[in-house]
Amino acid sequence: MAGLSLALFLKKAGITAVVYEAYPEFKNSGLAFTIAPNGMNVMNELGLAEEIIRGGNVISAYQFRNAKGKPIVRMRTGPVEKYGQPAVLLSRFVLHSLLYKTAAENGIEVNYNKKLIAITEDKHRVTAHFADGTQTEGTLLIGADGIHSATRLLTFPDAPKPAYVGFYGTGGLLNINGVDNGEKLCREDLTLVYGSGGFFGYGFDKADELLWWSSLAVPEDEVKQFITTATDGKIREILLNIFKDYHSPVPELIGKTKKFAQTISYELGELGKWHKGRVLLIGDAGHALSTTSGQGASMAFEDAILLAKLLRDNTLTNYEEAFCRFEKERRPRLQKFREAAKKGNSDKKVSSAFGLFVMEKMMKFFIGIFGENGLKWQYGYKIHWRNKN
Ligand SMILES: Cc1cc2nc3c(=O)[nH]c(=O)nc-3n(C[C@H](O)[C@H](O)[C@H](O)COP(=O)(O)OP(=O)(O)OC[C@H]3O[C@@H](n4cnc5c(N)ncnc54)[C@H](O)[C@@H]3O)c2cc1C
């Protein structure tokens, strides 16, 4: 997400970028995810917002419920007029396909099977070395290679490693026609369920498809062992046992899922620096947030537009100034998200009846008072491509 969107903004800035991807080919991976209004505003600067809305589902509110299904509080994500764009839940494949298609239309070269394994640099150039024995040179190397970034490891060997957030994540996609009373589910809400078994969320990622996901607080060793051996049947059995008393359609969604996605959630502590010489980290490579934030992709998009703007306005030869300003501008915002995600993670770990009772009251109270305004700093942030920095 960070790499392709950066290449597209650089193209707008008149700077040639080439993308190198470790995967051998374009493939359909991951389920669905939310792009927050601030991320959608960046996509709009690339002219992609309308297509994303068409390919996904607009989410108007987060509906918090308890396990029995009782509504705790409903928090709107908009209105759209306030932030310019809505929040959209869509399939990763739809977004990836759109970014690749747009890159191809813009003549951006994307090379597959190029796993970065080493970086060398002299006064004038930086060289990326790949696992297939090839290499390539350029003026700058932007590491957009995700949470387990090789660029980060090679450039800052002492940087903190991704840390386990404490959750085993599972999820699935279901055609709504196969779900009892599926047509009665609210299409514009993302439902977030807090109960003693664990967290469960669901919402539509397109007209006839429903995404669900769950987070269970499990020790890291157990997750690592489980994830390598678990069959779909075993996952279904365990989840059904945990979520059997949750409101409808939770047990049904689990029971009818054929293929389960599994994740181990990691986050990255704050790095002392994001750039060194001609190398800079963006997206998850520099600042992976816990998945609870729902902002990882939007942060990658914001990085992309800002960096391209700074390189446009400072010119490539003055890249150091651009890198320094990039870090200075992005760090405080990322730090604020990191702190907000900590709170989201601790809510998901509450399991005692008393803890859940207190959490419900707190949610009602705080979201009731600050709710939609509390989202303003996240969603109301805009980087305009046309303005000069
Ligand atoms: C379960 C889950 C749910 C999430 N939900 C949301 C959500 O709802 N909303 C949201 O905004 N974010 C969400 N996120 C976070 C979001 O997916 C990330 O923040 C986002 O993908 C970061 O984009 P990126 O481009 O920095 O990294 P990535 O998307 O990870 O892309 C990195 C790319 O680099 C490639 N690569 C890796 N190593 C190398 C190498 N050595 N050489 C060459 N290429 C390499 C990878 O193959 C990949 O294509 C979620 C994450 C998870 C795991």
The ligand as an SDF file (V2000), in Angstrom:
LIG
                    3D

 53 58  0  0  0  0  0  0  0  0999 V2000
   -5.3870   -8.5920   10.3980 C   0  0  0  0  0  0  0  0  0  0  0  0
   -5.0550   -7.1800   10.0320 C   0  0  0  0  0  0  0  0  0  0  0  0
   -6.0840   -6.2590    9.9440 C   0  0  0  0  0  0  0  0  0  0  0  0
   -5.8050   -4.9310    9.6090 C   0  0  0  0  0  0  0  0  0  0  0  0
   -6.8360   -4.0450    9.4970 N   0  0  0  0  0  0  0  0  0  0  0  0
   -6.5810   -2.7820    9.1150 C   0  0  0  0  0  0  0  0  0  0  0  0
   -7.6530   -1.8530    8.9310 C   0  0  0  0  0  0  0  0  0  0  0  0
   -8.8250   -2.1820    9.0850 O   0  0  0  0  0  0  0  0  0  0  0  0
   -7.3480   -0.5930    8.5370 N   0  0  0  0  0  0  0  0  0  0  0  0
   -6.0560   -0.1990    8.3290 C   0  0  0  0  0  0  0  0  0  0  0  0
   -5.8340    0.9730    7.9600 O   0  0  0  0  0  0  0  0  0  0  0  0
   -5.0240   -1.0500    8.5050 N   0  0  0  0  0  0  0  0  0  0  0  0
   -5.2530   -2.3140    8.8890 C   0  0  0  0  0  0  0  0  0  0  0  0
   -4.2190   -3.1930    9.0540 N   0  0  0  0  0  0  0  0  0  0  0  0
   -2.8400   -2.6900    8.8880 C   0  0  0  0  0  0  0  0  0  0  0  0
   -2.4700   -2.5310    7.4220 C   0  0  0  0  0  0  0  0  0  0  0  0
   -2.6850   -3.7590    6.7350 O   0  0  0  0  0  0  0  0  0  0  0  0
   -1.0100   -2.1190    7.3030 C   0  0  0  0  0  0  0  0  0  0  0  0
   -0.7750   -1.0340    8.1340 O   0  0  0  0  0  0  0  0  0  0  0  0
   -0.6720   -1.7690    5.8560 C   0  0  0  0  0  0  0  0  0  0  0  0
   -0.7840   -2.9100    5.0400 O   0  0  0  0  0  0  0  0  0  0  0  0
    0.7420   -1.2010    5.7770 C   0  0  0  0  0  0  0  0  0  0  0  0
    1.0870   -1.0220    4.4310 O   0  0  0  0  0  0  0  0  0  0  0  0
    2.6000   -1.1190    3.9780 P   0  0  0  0  0  0  0  0  0  0  0  0
    2.5940   -0.8760    2.5170 O   0  0  0  0  0  0  0  0  0  0  0  0
    3.4490   -0.2850    4.8490 O   0  0  0  0  0  0  0  0  0  0  0  0
    3.0280   -2.6170    4.2710 O   0  0  0  0  0  0  0  0  0  0  0  0
    2.4740   -3.9560    3.6280 P   0  0  0  0  0  0  0  0  0  0  0  0
    1.0710   -3.7880    3.2020 O   0  0  0  0  0  0  0  0  0  0  0  0
    2.8140   -5.0380    4.5740 O   0  0  0  0  0  0  0  0  0  0  0  0
    3.3390   -4.1260    2.3050 O   0  0  0  0  0  0  0  0  0  0  0  0
    4.7020   -4.4610    2.3560 C   0  0  0  0  0  0  0  0  0  0  0  0
    5.1110   -5.0590    1.0290 C   0  0  0  0  0  0  0  0  0  0  0  0
    6.5140   -5.2560    1.0400 O   0  0  0  0  0  0  0  0  0  0  0  0
    6.8060   -6.5560    0.4980 C   0  0  0  0  0  0  0  0  0  0  0  0
    8.0810   -7.0120    1.0830 N   0  0  0  0  0  0  0  0  0  0  0  0
    8.3060   -7.4740    2.3270 C   0  0  0  0  0  0  0  0  0  0  0  0
    9.6090   -7.7780    2.4850 N   0  0  0  0  0  0  0  0  0  0  0  0
   10.2260   -7.4920    1.3240 C   0  0  0  0  0  0  0  0  0  0  0  0
   11.5760   -7.5930    0.8620 C   0  0  0  0  0  0  0  0  0  0  0  0
   12.5610   -8.0600    1.6380 N   0  0  0  0  0  0  0  0  0  0  0  0
   11.8570   -7.1970   -0.4040 N   0  0  0  0  0  0  0  0  0  0  0  0
   10.8550   -6.7150   -1.2280 C   0  0  0  0  0  0  0  0  0  0  0  0
    9.5690   -6.6150   -0.8460 N   0  0  0  0  0  0  0  0  0  0  0  0
    9.2580   -6.9960    0.4210 C   0  0  0  0  0  0  0  0  0  0  0  0
    5.6070   -7.3910    0.9460 C   0  0  0  0  0  0  0  0  0  0  0  0
    5.4890   -8.5650    0.1540 O   0  0  0  0  0  0  0  0  0  0  0  0
    4.4680   -6.4110    0.7620 C   0  0  0  0  0  0  0  0  0  0  0  0
    3.9370   -6.4410   -0.5390 O   0  0  0  0  0  0  0  0  0  0  0  0
   -4.4620   -4.5220    9.3860 C   0  0  0  0  0  0  0  0  0  0  0  0
   -3.4150   -5.4520    9.4720 C   0  0  0  0  0  0  0  0  0  0  0  0
   -3.7150   -6.7710    9.7930 C   0  0  0  0  0  0  0  0  0  0  0  0
   -2.5760   -7.7660    9.8910 C   0  0  0  0  0  0  0  0  0  0  0  0
  1  2  1  0
  2  3  1  0
  2 52  2  0
  3  4  2  0
  4  5  1  0
  4 50  1  0
  5  6  2  0
  6  7  1  0
  6 13  1  0
  7  8  2  0
  7  9  1  0
  9 10  1  0
 10 11  2  0
 10 12  1  0
 12 13  2  0
 13 14  1  0
 14 15  1  0
 14 50  1  0
 15 16  1  0
 16 17  1  0
 16 18  1  0
 18 19  1  0
 18 20  1  0
 20 21  1  0
 20 22  1  0
 22 23  1  0
 23 24  1  0
 24 25  2  0
 24 26  1  0
 24 27  1  0
 27 28  1  0
 28 29  2  0
 28 30  1  0
 28 31  1  0
 31 32  1  0
 32 33  1  0
 33 34  1  0
 33 48  1  0
 34 35  1  0
 35 36  1  0
 35 46  1  0
 36 37  1  0
 36 45  1  0
 37 38  2  0
 38 39  1  0
 39 40  1  0
 39 45  2  0
 40 41  1  0
 40 42  2  0
 42 43  1  0
 43 44  2  0
 44 45  1  0
 46 47  1  0
 46 48  1  0
 48 49  1  0
 50 51  2  0
 51 52  1  0
 52 53  1  0
M  END
$$$$
